Amino acid sequence: MNERILELAIKAREYAESKPDIYQVAYDKKFAELIVRECADIASINQHQYEPTGLYVLKHFGVTND
C-alpha cells in the first residue's frame, strides 16, 4: 500500500475515534470520502495530459497491473 493511502487511513481513523459509538461506519465513510476526493483532485490536475486520467490515479496510489 502506498504512503498516501496510509495517510488517508490515519486521517479516517482519527475522525472515527471521535465517534466511538459508530466507529466502523464513520471510519469506512470517511476513508472512502478521502479517497474519492484525492482521485477527483488528481483527475482535475491531470485532465489535459496525454495519458488517461485513470492512469494518473493508479500511479498516484501505487497500483500497478502486475
MOPAC internal coordinates of N, CA, C and O (Angstrom, degrees):
PM7 1SCF
backbone

  N    0.0000 0     0.00 0     0.00 0    0    0    0
  C    1.4564 1     0.00 0     0.00 0    1    0    0
  C    1.5273 1   107.97 1     0.00 0    2    1    0
  O    1.2310 1   120.72 1   -40.46 1    3    2    1
  N    1.2956 1   116.22 1   139.54 1    3    2    1
  C    1.4508 1   118.17 1  -176.14 1    5    3    2
  C    1.5234 1   111.34 1   -81.08 1    6    5    3
  O    1.2310 1   121.48 1   -18.81 1    7    6    5
  N    1.3108 1   114.78 1   161.19 1    7    6    5
  C    1.4694 1   121.98 1  -174.55 1    9    7    6
  C    1.5334 1   112.19 1   -57.67 1   10    9    7
  O    1.2310 1   120.23 1   142.05 1   11   10    9
  N    1.3129 1   117.17 1   -37.95 1   11   10    9
  C    1.4710 1   119.84 1  -178.00 1   13   11   10
  C    1.5246 1   110.81 1   -66.07 1   14   13   11
  O    1.2310 1   119.54 1   141.15 1   15   14   13
  N    1.3169 1   118.48 1   -38.85 1   15   14   13
  C    1.4663 1   120.75 1   177.65 1   17   15   14
  C    1.5253 1   109.97 1   -62.78 1   18   17   15
  O    1.2310 1   120.58 1   139.12 1   19   18   17
  N    1.3293 1   116.50 1   -40.88 1   19   18   17
  C    1.4630 1   119.83 1   177.06 1   21   19   18
  C    1.5254 1   111.49 1   -62.07 1   22   21   19
  O    1.2310 1   120.42 1   139.29 1   23   22   21
  N    1.3238 1   116.81 1   -40.71 1   23   22   21
  C    1.4637 1   120.82 1   177.66 1   25   23   22
  C    1.5287 1   110.84 1   -61.63 1   26   25   23
  O    1.2310 1   120.35 1   137.39 1   27   26   25
  N    1.3231 1   116.93 1   -42.61 1   27   26   25
  C    1.4600 1   120.43 1   179.12 1   29   27   26
  C    1.5266 1   110.83 1   -66.67 1   30   29   27
  O    1.2310 1   120.32 1   142.62 1   31   30   29
  N    1.3232 1   116.98 1   -37.38 1   31   30   29
  C    1.4644 1   120.94 1   177.88 1   33   31   30
  C    1.5258 1   110.58 1   -63.64 1   34   33   31
  O    1.2310 1   120.31 1   140.25 1   35   34   33
  N    1.3153 1   117.01 1   -39.75 1   35   34   33
  C    1.4661 1   120.85 1   178.28 1   37   35   34
  C    1.5236 1   110.48 1   -65.35 1   38   37   35
  O    1.2310 1   120.25 1   136.54 1   39   38   37
  N    1.3287 1   117.12 1   -43.46 1   39   38   37
  C    1.4729 1   120.18 1   177.19 1   41   39   38
  C    1.5229 1   110.82 1   -60.03 1   42   41   39
  O    1.2310 1   120.75 1   137.61 1   43   42   41
  N    1.3202 1   116.18 1   -42.39 1   43   42   41
  C    1.4667 1   120.17 1   179.69 1   45   43   42
  C    1.5240 1   110.43 1   -64.79 1   46   45   43
  O    1.2310 1   120.39 1   138.98 1   47   46   45
  N    1.3320 1   116.87 1   -41.02 1   47   46   45
  C    1.4648 1   120.61 1   178.90 1   49   47   46
  C    1.5239 1   110.98 1   -63.32 1   50   49   47
  O    1.2310 1   120.63 1   136.16 1   51   50   49
  N    1.3288 1   116.39 1   -43.84 1   51   50   49
  C    1.4679 1   120.23 1   178.90 1   53   51   50
  C    1.5225 1   110.87 1   -60.51 1   54   53   51
  O    1.2310 1   120.86 1   137.97 1   55   54   53
  N    1.3192 1   115.97 1   -42.03 1   55   54   53
  C    1.4621 1   120.08 1   177.35 1   57   55   54
  C    1.5222 1   110.72 1   -63.15 1   58   57   55
  O    1.2310 1   120.32 1   132.94 1   59   58   57
  N    1.3226 1   116.99 1   -47.06 1   59   58   57
  C    1.4650 1   121.77 1  -176.07 1   61   59   58
  C    1.5275 1   111.85 1   -66.18 1   62   61   59
  O    1.2310 1   119.97 1   149.71 1   63   62   61
  N    1.3228 1   117.66 1   -30.29 1   63   62   61
  C    1.4615 1   120.54 1   179.04 1   65   63   62
  C    1.5251 1   112.15 1   -63.36 1   66   65   63
  O    1.2310 1   120.26 1   158.34 1   67   66   65
  N    1.3152 1   117.11 1   -21.66 1   67   66   65
  C    1.4669 1   120.15 1   177.06 1   69   67   66
  C    1.5287 1   111.45 1   -81.79 1   70   69   67
  O    1.2310 1   120.41 1   176.81 1   71   70   69
  N    1.3152 1   116.82 1    -3.19 1   71   70   69
  C    1.4631 1   122.36 1  -179.73 1   73   71   70
  C    1.5280 1   109.55 1  -131.73 1   74   73   71
  O    1.2310 1   120.19 1  -115.65 1   75   74   73
  N    1.3360 1   117.25 1    64.35 1   75   74   73
  C    1.4694 1   120.08 1  -172.88 1   77   75   74
  C    1.5260 1   114.66 1   -61.90 1   78   77   75
  O    1.2310 1   120.13 1   152.49 1   79   78   77
  N    1.3247 1   117.36 1   -27.51 1   79   78   77
  C    1.4608 1   119.39 1  -179.51 1   81   79   78
  C    1.5257 1   112.82 1   -70.28 1   82   81   79
  O    1.2310 1   120.31 1   156.51 1   83   82   81
  N    1.3160 1   117.01 1   -23.49 1   83   82   81
  C    1.4767 1   121.71 1   178.76 1   85   83   82
  C    1.5302 1   110.11 1  -131.04 1   86   85   83
  O    1.2310 1   120.41 1  -142.12 1   87   86   85
  N    1.3159 1   116.83 1    37.88 1   87   86   85
  C    1.4637 1   122.31 1  -172.01 1   89   87   86
  C    1.5285 1   112.60 1   -50.29 1   90   89   87
  O    1.2310 1   119.95 1   124.27 1   91   90   89
  N    1.3233 1   117.70 1   -55.73 1   91   90   89
  C    1.4737 1   119.69 1  -173.32 1   93   91   90
  C    1.5189 1   112.17 1   -63.96 1   94   93   91
  O    1.2310 1   120.30 1   138.27 1   95   94   93
  N    1.3115 1   117.03 1   -41.73 1   95   94   93
  C    1.4723 1   120.22 1   178.24 1   97   95   94
  C    1.5238 1   110.00 1   -64.78 1   98   97   95
  O    1.2310 1   120.52 1   135.88 1   99   98   97
  N    1.3335 1   116.60 1   -44.12 1   99   98   97
  C    1.4610 1   120.49 1   179.57 1  101   99   98
  C    1.5262 1   110.87 1   -63.19 1  102  101   99
  O    1.2310 1   120.41 1   137.56 1  103  102  101
  N    1.3318 1   116.83 1   -42.44 1  103  102  101
  C    1.4637 1   120.84 1   179.27 1  105  103  102
  C    1.5274 1   110.71 1   -62.47 1  106  105  103
  O    1.2310 1   120.64 1   129.53 1  107  106  105
  N    1.3213 1   116.38 1   -50.47 1  107  106  105
  C    1.4644 1   120.66 1  -177.50 1  109  107  106
  C    1.5222 1   111.39 1   -58.83 1  110  109  107
  O    1.2310 1   120.59 1   134.41 1  111  110  109
  N    1.3230 1   116.47 1   -45.59 1  111  110  109
  C    1.4688 1   120.09 1  -178.93 1  113  111  110
  C    1.5211 1   111.27 1   -65.19 1  114  113  111
  O    1.2310 1   120.37 1   135.38 1  115  114  113
  N    1.3271 1   116.90 1   -44.62 1  115  114  113
  C    1.4603 1   120.54 1  -177.59 1  117  115  114
  C    1.5306 1   110.94 1   -67.25 1  118  117  115
  O    1.2310 1   120.32 1   137.68 1  119  118  117
  N    1.3304 1   116.99 1   -42.32 1  119  118  117
  C    1.4565 1   120.59 1   179.51 1  121  119  118
  C    1.5272 1   110.39 1   -61.59 1  122  121  119
  O    1.2310 1   120.48 1   133.85 1  123  122  121
  N    1.3121 1   116.70 1   -46.15 1  123  122  121
  C    1.4734 1   120.68 1   177.68 1  125  123  122
  C    1.5255 1   110.81 1   -60.97 1  126  125  123
  O    1.2310 1   120.53 1   136.16 1  127  126  125
  N    1.3210 1   116.59 1   -43.84 1  127  126  125
  C    1.4691 1   120.57 1   179.65 1  129  127  126
  C    1.5242 1   111.03 1   -60.94 1  130  129  127
  O    1.2310 1   120.12 1   135.05 1  131  130  129
  N    1.3167 1   117.38 1   -44.95 1  131  130  129
  C    1.4561 1   121.04 1  -179.50 1  133  131  130
  C    1.5263 1   111.79 1   -63.51 1  134  133  131
  O    1.2310 1   120.07 1   140.23 1  135  134  133
  N    1.3118 1   117.47 1   -39.77 1  135  134  133
  C    1.4630 1   120.61 1   178.31 1  137  135  134
  C    1.5238 1   110.79 1   -66.69 1  138  137  135
  O    1.2310 1   120.16 1   135.81 1  139  138  137
  N    1.3170 1   117.31 1   -44.19 1  139  138  137
  C    1.4645 1   120.53 1   179.13 1  141  139  138
  C    1.5216 1   110.69 1   -62.38 1  142  141  139
  O    1.2310 1   120.10 1   136.94 1  143  142  141
  N    1.3249 1   117.41 1   -43.06 1  143  142  141
  C    1.4757 1   120.47 1   178.04 1  145  143  142
  C    1.5323 1   111.19 1   -61.56 1  146  145  143
  O    1.2310 1   120.67 1   137.86 1  147  146  145
  N    1.3177 1   116.32 1   -42.14 1  147  146  145
  C    1.4643 1   120.87 1   179.05 1  149  147  146
  C    1.5306 1   110.09 1   -62.64 1  150  149  147
  O    1.2310 1   120.21 1   136.31 1  151  150  149
  N    1.3239 1   117.20 1   -43.69 1  151  150  149
  C    1.4683 1   121.15 1   178.42 1  153  151  150
  C    1.5214 1   111.16 1   -63.36 1  154  153  151
  O    1.2310 1   120.23 1   138.45 1  155  154  153
  N    1.3130 1   117.17 1   -41.55 1  155  154  153
  C    1.4644 1   120.78 1   178.38 1  157  155  154
  C    1.5238 1   110.68 1   -62.81 1  158  157  155
  O    1.2310 1   120.48 1   138.93 1  159  158  157
  N    1.3265 1   116.69 1   -41.07 1  159  158  157
  C    1.4668 1   120.11 1   177.69 1  161  159  158
  C    1.5265 1   110.91 1   -62.34 1  162  161  159
  O    1.2310 1   120.55 1   135.29 1  163  162  161
  N    1.3200 1   116.55 1   -44.71 1  163  162  161
  C    1.4647 1   120.90 1  -179.90 1  165  163  162
  C    1.5288 1   110.02 1   -62.73 1  166  165  163
  O    1.2310 1   120.54 1   136.69 1  167  166  165
  N    1.3209 1   116.58 1   -43.31 1  167  166  165
  C    1.4613 1   120.84 1  -179.77 1  169  167  166
  C    1.5277 1   110.54 1   -63.06 1  170  169  167
  O    1.2310 1   120.38 1   138.07 1  171  170  169
  N    1.3161 1   116.88 1   -41.93 1  171  170  169
  C    1.4679 1   120.51 1  -179.84 1  173  171  170
  C    1.5214 1   111.44 1   -64.98 1  174  173  171
  O    1.2310 1   120.73 1   135.98 1  175  174  173
  N    1.3208 1   116.21 1   -44.02 1  175  174  173
  C    1.4626 1   121.03 1  -178.20 1  177  175  174
  C    1.5240 1   111.42 1   -65.82 1  178  177  175
  O    1.2310 1   120.08 1   143.33 1  179  178  177
  N    1.3216 1   117.46 1   -36.67 1  179  178  177
  C    1.4654 1   121.56 1  -172.95 1  181  179  178
  C    1.5211 1   114.41 1  -104.98 1  182  181  179
  O    1.2310 1   119.69 1  -164.15 1  183  182  181
  N    1.3130 1   118.21 1    15.85 1  183  182  181
  C    1.4608 1   120.34 1  -173.43 1  185  183  182
  C    1.5269 1   113.88 1   -64.54 1  186  185  183
  O    1.2310 1   119.62 1   157.63 1  187  186  185
  N    1.3031 1   118.34 1   -22.37 1  187  186  185
  C    1.4610 1   120.09 1  -177.90 1  189  187  186
  C    1.5245 1   112.84 1  -108.42 1  190  189  187
  O    1.2310 1   120.49 1  -159.06 1  191  190  189
  N    1.3193 1   116.66 1    20.94 1  191  190  189
  C    1.4584 1   121.21 1   178.97 1  193  191  190
  C    1.5309 1   109.70 1   -87.54 1  194  193  191
  O    1.2310 1   121.22 1    -6.45 1  195  194  193
  N    1.3139 1   115.26 1   173.55 1  195  194  193
  C    1.4589 1   120.51 1  -176.28 1  197  195  194
  C    1.5186 1   113.43 1   -83.04 1  198  197  195
  O    1.2310 1   120.13 1   149.35 1  199  198  197
  N    1.3198 1   117.35 1   -30.65 1  199  198  197
  C    1.4546 1   120.53 1   179.78 1  201  199  198
  C    1.5247 1   109.63 1   -85.01 1  202  201  199
  O    1.2310 1   120.08 1   -24.58 1  203  202  201
  N    1.3269 1   117.45 1   155.42 1  203  202  201
  C    1.4725 1   119.91 1   177.58 1  205  203  202
  C    1.5362 1   110.57 1   -59.85 1  206  205  203
  O    1.2310 1   120.59 1   -38.11 1  207  206  205
  N    1.3130 1   116.48 1   141.89 1  207  206  205
  C    1.4682 1   122.07 1  -178.45 1  209  207  206
  C    1.5240 1   111.05 1   -56.44 1  210  209  207
  O    1.2310 1   120.43 1   141.22 1  211  210  209
  N    1.3256 1   116.79 1   -38.78 1  211  210  209
  C    1.4586 1   119.94 1  -179.80 1  213  211  210
  C    1.5205 1   112.53 1   -58.48 1  214  213  211
  O    1.2310 1   120.65 1   146.82 1  215  214  213
  N    1.3182 1   116.36 1   -33.18 1  215  214  213
  C    1.4534 1   120.76 1   178.83 1  217  215  214
  C    1.5291 1   110.45 1   -65.69 1  218  217  215
  O    1.2310 1   120.34 1   140.62 1  219  218  217
  N    1.3225 1   116.95 1   -39.38 1  219  218  217
  C    1.4637 1   120.56 1   176.87 1  221  219  218
  C    1.5304 1   110.91 1   -63.02 1  222  221  219
  O    1.2310 1   120.37 1   140.52 1  223  222  221
  N    1.3305 1   116.89 1   -39.48 1  223  222  221
  C    1.4603 1   121.19 1   178.48 1  225  223  222
  C    1.5279 1   109.72 1   -63.69 1  226  225  223
  O    1.2310 1   120.37 1   133.24 1  227  226  225
  N    1.3206 1   116.90 1   -46.76 1  227  226  225
  C    1.4621 1   120.88 1   179.24 1  229  227  226
  C    1.5256 1   111.16 1   -60.10 1  230  229  227
  O    1.2310 1   120.46 1   134.70 1  231  230  229
  N    1.3157 1   116.72 1   -45.30 1  231  230  229
  C    1.4605 1   120.73 1   179.45 1  233  231  230
  C    1.5277 1   111.14 1   -63.49 1  234  233  231
  O    1.2310 1   120.63 1   138.50 1  235  234  233
  N    1.3145 1   116.40 1   -41.50 1  235  234  233
  C    1.4650 1   121.29 1  -178.68 1  237  235  234
  C    1.5294 1   111.56 1   -58.87 1  238  237  235
  O    1.2310 1   120.73 1   139.00 1  239  238  237
  N    1.3345 1   116.21 1   -41.00 1  239  238  237
  C    1.4578 1   120.78 1  -178.50 1  241  239  238
  C    1.5218 1   112.87 1   -92.25 1  242  241  239
  O    1.2310 1   120.00 1  -177.59 1  243  242  241
  N    1.3152 1   117.60 1     2.41 1  243  242  241
  C    1.4550 1   121.03 1   176.95 1  245  243  242
  C    1.5159 1   113.70 1    71.96 1  246  245  243
  O    1.2310 1   120.51 1  -151.68 1  247  246  245
  N    1.3170 1   116.64 1    28.32 1  247  246  245
  C    1.4632 1   121.12 1   178.95 1  249  247  246
  C    1.5273 1   107.16 1   -93.90 1  250  249  247
  O    1.2310 1   120.77 1   -52.50 1  251  250  249
  N    1.3175 1   116.13 1   127.50 1  251  250  249
  C    1.4651 1   119.91 1  -178.92 1  253  251  250
  C    1.5272 1   109.60 1  -119.50 1  254  253  251
  O    1.2310 1   121.14 1   -10.04 1  255  254  253
  N    1.2969 1   115.43 1   169.96 1  255  254  253
  C    1.4627 1   121.22 1  -179.91 1  257  255  254
  C    1.5280 1   111.37 1   -94.87 1  258  257  255
  O    1.2310 1   119.83 1  -154.45 1  259  258  257
  N    1.3001 1   117.92 1    25.55 1  259  258  257
  C    1.4739 1   121.45 1  -179.85 1  261  259  258
  C    1.5038 1   111.73 1   -68.71 1  262  261  259
  O    1.2310 1   120.10 1   180.00 1  263  262  261

